[in-house]
Amino acid sequence: MNPQPVIAVVGATATGKTEVGERLAVKVGGEVVCADSRQVFAELEIGTGKPTRSQRASHAHHLFEALSLASDDAPGASAGWYAAAARAACARIHEKGAIPVLVGGSGLYLRAAMSGIAPTPAIDPAVRVRLQVELEVNGPAGLHARLAALDPDSARRLAPRDAQRVSRALAVIESTGRTLTSWHAQPAAPAVDGAWRVFELTVEPAELRGRIESRTRWMFENGLIDETAGLIERGLGFRVVPRRIGFRRRPTGGSLKSCPRSGLPFSSSLRRVAVPRRSDCVLLAGRFSN
């Protein structure tokens, strides 16, 4: 029996993945599967660039609200969790005779779905926050030195300046009492079965910067500040991964009050929160993915 098709639409922020994925799913009789590490949370809508609620209601979507920041019992978002969740979602789609269309910018999630991944544990959000503070105080070299004492194999594999992965390795130790090396030694979770077709969208850097600025403007005008304030008021701000770009940082030299409601010209507020990098858009608490 020939393997059934699996389509993935990937690319940097603001390259148009969501729109292409939605149109492609309709054209091929497919169902969209989230492949973004922030869009899987029910509470994160505007700040993650999810397909709109009307798009999600018009045809089947999977894993866009699979987890909740408010739940203490639900599994945490991780590549291991995603590999299993995506495999189950794609199997259900194939059973209906439809085609899974995975859409997102989380490369690790997609690699886990395509190739499988060793099981990895959920991380205590409070540990993530504390390690972020430690990173800001001691720098990446300090974290790497501590990792070298606790998990020498991971330390040799990871560059001292790779703060994100070094922090992850330390978080695994502090959350589980086991090293990341020991977790990786376990058998890999199975990959998503199918004949994969991967489409990467690219946009010239100059055009991409304009798209990112337009997205930033749209998010401000469509409720990003209310969404962010709501997370903070519910005590959920610390549960958003601190390393993620958008929701994490405040406008340079300011706070929530520095945003458009303060009376600053919009262009001034926009410059305070957008960053001139190819795939980044900084707006207070998580990575913005198409």
URJO-V234268 format. One record per pair of residues at least 4 apart in sequence whose C-alpha atoms are under 7 Angstrom apart, sorted by sequence separation. I is the first residue (numbers start at 1). J is the second residue. D is the distance in whole Angstrom. If there is no record, write none. Layout:
i:I j:J d:D
i:I j:J d:D
This chain:
i:11 j:15 d:6
i:16 j:20 d:6
i:17 j:21 d:6
i:18 j:22 d:6
i:19 j:23 d:6
i:20 j:24 d:6
i:21 j:25 d:6
i:22 j:26 d:6
i:23 j:27 d:6
i:24 j:28 d:6
i:25 j:29 d:6
i:26 j:30 d:6
i:36 j:40 d:7
i:44 j:48 d:6
i:45 j:49 d:6
i:46 j:50 d:7
i:51 j:55 d:6
i:52 j:56 d:6
i:53 j:57 d:6
i:54 j:58 d:6
i:56 j:60 d:7
i:77 j:81 d:6
i:78 j:82 d:6
i:79 j:83 d:6
i:80 j:84 d:7
i:81 j:85 d:6
i:82 j:86 d:6
i:83 j:87 d:6
i:84 j:88 d:6
i:85 j:89 d:6
i:86 j:90 d:6
i:87 j:91 d:6
i:88 j:92 d:6
i:89 j:93 d:6
i:90 j:94 d:6
i:91 j:95 d:6
i:92 j:96 d:7
i:93 j:97 d:7
i:94 j:98 d:5
i:106 j:110 d:6
i:107 j:111 d:6
i:108 j:112 d:6
i:109 j:113 d:6
i:110 j:114 d:6
i:111 j:115 d:6
i:112 j:116 d:5
i:124 j:128 d:7
i:125 j:129 d:6
i:126 j:130 d:6
i:127 j:131 d:6
i:128 j:132 d:6
i:129 j:133 d:6
i:130 j:134 d:6
i:131 j:135 d:6
i:132 j:136 d:6
i:133 j:137 d:6
i:134 j:138 d:6
i:135 j:139 d:5
i:138 j:142 d:5
i:139 j:143 d:7
i:140 j:144 d:6
i:141 j:145 d:6
i:142 j:146 d:6
i:143 j:147 d:6
i:144 j:148 d:6
i:145 j:149 d:7
i:146 j:150 d:7
i:147 j:151 d:6
i:148 j:152 d:4
i:151 j:155 d:6
i:152 j:156 d:6
i:153 j:157 d:6
i:154 j:158 d:6
i:158 j:162 d:7
i:162 j:166 d:6
i:163 j:167 d:6
i:164 j:168 d:6
i:165 j:169 d:6
i:166 j:170 d:6
i:167 j:171 d:6
i:168 j:172 d:6
i:169 j:173 d:7
i:170 j:174 d:6
i:171 j:175 d:6
i:172 j:176 d:6
i:173 j:177 d:5
i:178 j:182 d:7
i:179 j:183 d:7
i:180 j:184 d:6
i:181 j:185 d:6
i:203 j:207 d:7
i:204 j:208 d:6
i:205 j:209 d:6
i:206 j:210 d:7
i:207 j:211 d:6
i:208 j:212 d:6
i:209 j:213 d:6
i:210 j:214 d:6
i:211 j:215 d:6
i:212 j:216 d:6
i:213 j:217 d:6
i:214 j:218 d:6
i:215 j:219 d:6
i:216 j:220 d:6
i:217 j:221 d:6
i:218 j:222 d:6
i:219 j:223 d:6
i:220 j:224 d:5
i:223 j:227 d:6
i:224 j:228 d:6
i:225 j:229 d:6
i:226 j:230 d:6
i:227 j:231 d:6
i:228 j:232 d:6
i:229 j:233 d:6
i:230 j:234 d:6
i:231 j:235 d:6
i:232 j:236 d:6
i:244 j:248 d:6
i:245 j:249 d:7
i:250 j:254 d:7
i:251 j:255 d:6
i:254 j:258 d:5
i:257 j:261 d:7
i:258 j:262 d:6
i:260 j:264 d:6
i:264 j:268 d:6
i:265 j:269 d:7
i:266 j:270 d:6
i:267 j:271 d:6
i:268 j:272 d:6
i:269 j:273 d:7
i:270 j:274 d:6
i:25 j:30 d:4
i:39 j:44 d:6
i:45 j:50 d:6
i:51 j:56 d:6
i:56 j:61 d:6
i:93 j:98 d:5
i:94 j:99 d:6
i:112 j:117 d:5
i:135 j:140 d:6
i:147 j:152 d:7
i:173 j:178 d:5
i:203 j:208 d:6
i:219 j:224 d:5
i:220 j:225 d:7
i:231 j:236 d:5
i:232 j:237 d:5
i:243 j:248 d:7
i:250 j:255 d:5
i:257 j:262 d:6
i:260 j:265 d:7
i:264 j:269 d:6
i:275 j:280 d:7
i:11 j:17 d:7
i:25 j:31 d:6
i:34 j:40 d:7
i:93 j:99 d:6
i:172 j:178 d:7
i:173 j:179 d:5
i:231 j:237 d:5
i:242 j:248 d:6
i:250 j:256 d:7
i:260 j:266 d:6
i:275 j:281 d:6
i:10 j:17 d:6
i:25 j:32 d:6
i:67 j:74 d:7
i:93 j:100 d:6
i:148 j:155 d:5
i:172 j:179 d:7
i:173 j:180 d:7
i:251 j:258 d:7
i:274 j:281 d:5
i:275 j:282 d:6
i:281 j:288 d:7
i:9 j:17 d:6
i:135 j:143 d:7
i:147 j:155 d:6
i:158 j:166 d:7
i:172 j:180 d:6
i:274 j:282 d:5
i:39 j:48 d:6
i:260 j:269 d:6
i:273 j:282 d:5
i:274 j:283 d:7
i:38 j:48 d:6
i:90 j:100 d:6
i:259 j:269 d:6
i:273 j:283 d:5
i:39 j:50 d:6
i:144 j:155 d:7
i:169 j:180 d:6
i:258 j:269 d:7
i:9 j:21 d:6
i:144 j:160 d:5
i:141 j:160 d:6
i:140 j:160 d:6
i:141 j:161 d:7
i:252 j:272 d:5
i:140 j:161 d:6
i:251 j:272 d:5
i:252 j:273 d:7
i:42 j:64 d:7
i:144 j:166 d:6
i:251 j:273 d:5
i:40 j:63 d:6
i:41 j:64 d:7
i:42 j:65 d:4
i:140 j:163 d:5
i:143 j:166 d:7
i:147 j:170 d:6
i:40 j:64 d:4
i:41 j:65 d:5
i:42 j:66 d:7
i:39 j:64 d:6
i:40 j:65 d:5
i:41 j:66 d:6
i:42 j:67 d:6
i:43 j:68 d:7
i:40 j:66 d:5
i:41 j:67 d:5
i:42 j:68 d:5
i:43 j:69 d:7
i:83 j:109 d:7
i:87 j:113 d:7
i:40 j:67 d:6
i:41 j:68 d:5
i:62 j:89 d:7
i:82 j:109 d:6
i:86 j:113 d:7
i:154 j:181 d:6
i:32 j:60 d:7
i:33 j:61 d:6
i:34 j:62 d:6
i:41 j:69 d:7
i:151 j:179 d:6
i:153 j:181 d:7
i:31 j:60 d:5
i:32 j:61 d:5
i:33 j:62 d:5
i:34 j:63 d:5
i:79 j:108 d:6
i:83 j:112 d:5
i:31 j:61 d:6
i:32 j:62 d:6
i:33 j:63 d:6
i:34 j:64 d:6
i:79 j:109 d:5
i:83 j:113 d:5
i:18 j:51 d:6
i:79 j:112 d:6
i:83 j:116 d:7
i:249 j:282 d:7
i:250 j:283 d:7
i:249 j:283 d:6
i:250 j:284 d:5
i:246 j:281 d:6
i:249 j:284 d:4
i:131 j:167 d:6
i:246 j:282 d:4
i:247 j:283 d:5
i:248 j:284 d:5
i:249 j:285 d:6
i:80 j:117 d:6
i:245 j:282 d:6
i:246 j:283 d:4
i:247 j:284 d:3
i:248 j:285 d:3
i:80 j:118 d:7
i:246 j:284 d:5
i:247 j:285 d:1
i:248 j:286 d:6
i:80 j:119 d:5
i:246 j:285 d:4
i:247 j:286 d:4
i:37 j:77 d:7
i:80 j:120 d:5
i:245 j:285 d:6
i:246 j:286 d:4
i:244 j:285 d:7
i:245 j:286 d:5
i:246 j:287 d:5
i:244 j:286 d:4
i:245 j:287 d:5
i:246 j:288 d:6
i:128 j:171 d:6
i:244 j:287 d:5
i:78 j:122 d:7
i:127 j:171 d:6
i:77 j:122 d:7
i:240 j:285 d:7
i:76 j:122 d:5
i:240 j:286 d:7
i:75 j:122 d:6
i:76 j:123 d:7
i:123 j:171 d:6
i:123 j:172 d:6
i:124 j:175 d:6
i:123 j:175 d:6
i:217 j:270 d:7
i:213 j:274 d:7
i:120 j:183 d:6
i:119 j:183 d:6
i:118 j:183 d:7
i:118 j:184 d:5
i:31 j:98 d:7
i:33 j:100 d:7
i:35 j:102 d:6
i:119 j:186 d:7
i:209 j:276 d:7
i:30 j:98 d:5
i:31 j:99 d:6
i:32 j:100 d:6
i:33 j:101 d:6
i:34 j:102 d:6
i:35 j:103 d:5
i:36 j:104 d:5
i:118 j:186 d:6
i:29 j:98 d:6
i:30 j:99 d:4
i:31 j:100 d:5
i:32 j:101 d:5
i:33 j:102 d:5
i:34 j:103 d:6
i:35 j:104 d:4
i:36 j:105 d:6
i:37 j:106 d:6
i:118 j:187 d:6
i:119 j:188 d:6
i:209 j:278 d:6
i:212 j:281 d:6
i:29 j:99 d:7
i:30 j:100 d:6
i:31 j:101 d:6
i:32 j:102 d:6
i:33 j:103 d:6
i:34 j:104 d:6
i:35 j:105 d:7
i:36 j:106 d:5
i:118 j:188 d:4
i:119 j:189 d:6
i:208 j:278 d:7
i:30 j:101 d:6
i:32 j:103 d:7
i:35 j:106 d:6
i:117 j:188 d:5
i:118 j:189 d:6
i:116 j:188 d:6
i:117 j:189 d:5
i:116 j:189 d:5
i:205 j:278 d:6
i:35 j:109 d:6
i:116 j:190 d:5
i:35 j:110 d:7
i:116 j:191 d:4
i:25 j:101 d:6
i:115 j:191 d:5
i:114 j:191 d:5
i:113 j:191 d:5
i:114 j:192 d:6
i:112 j:191 d:7
i:113 j:192 d:5
i:21 j:101 d:7
i:21 j:103 d:6
i:18 j:103 d:7
i:17 j:103 d:7
i:17 j:104 d:7
i:6 j:99 d:6
i:7 j:100 d:6
i:8 j:101 d:6
i:9 j:102 d:6
i:10 j:103 d:6
i:12 j:105 d:6
i:5 j:99 d:6
i:6 j:100 d:5
i:7 j:101 d:5
i:8 j:102 d:4
i:9 j:103 d:5
i:10 j:104 d:6
i:11 j:105 d:6
i:6 j:101 d:6
i:7 j:102 d:6
i:8 j:103 d:6
i:9 j:104 d:7
i:10 j:105 d:6
i:87 j:191 d:7
i:87 j:192 d:5
i:86 j:192 d:7
i:83 j:191 d:7
i:129 j:238 d:7
i:132 j:242 d:7
i:125 j:238 d:7
i:129 j:242 d:6
i:125 j:239 d:5
i:70 j:236 d:7
i:69 j:236 d:7
i:69 j:239 d:6
i:47 j:219 d:7
i:46 j:219 d:6
i:46 j:223 d:7
i:47 j:224 d:6
i:46 j:224 d:6
i:105 j:289 d:6
i:104 j:289 d:7
i:15 j:201 d:6
i:104 j:290 d:6
i:15 j:202 d:6
i:6 j:194 d:6
i:15 j:203 d:6
i:5 j:194 d:5
i:6 j:195 d:6
i:7 j:196 d:6
i:8 j:197 d:6
i:9 j:198 d:6
i:10 j:199 d:6
i:11 j:200 d:5
i:4 j:194 d:5
i:5 j:195 d:5
i:6 j:196 d:5
i:7 j:197 d:5
i:8 j:198 d:5
i:9 j:199 d:5
i:10 j:200 d:5
i:11 j:201 d:5
i:3 j:194 d:5
i:4 j:195 d:6
i:5 j:196 d:6
i:6 j:197 d:6
i:7 j:198 d:6
i:8 j:199 d:6
i:9 j:200 d:6
i:10 j:201 d:6
i:11 j:202 d:6
i:3 j:195 d:5
i:14 j:208 d:7
i:14 j:211 d:6
i:14 j:212 d:6
i:48 j:287 d:7
i:49 j:288 d:6
i:48 j:288 d:5
i:49 j:289 d:6
i:50 j:290 d:7
i:47 j:288 d:6
i:48 j:289 d:6
i:49 j:290 d:5
i:13 j:279 d:5
i:12 j:279 d:6
i:13 j:280 d:7
i:18 j:290 d:5
i:17 j:290 d:5
i:16 j:290 d:6
i:13 j:288 d:7
i:13 j:289 d:5
i:14 j:290 d:6
i:13 j:290 d:6
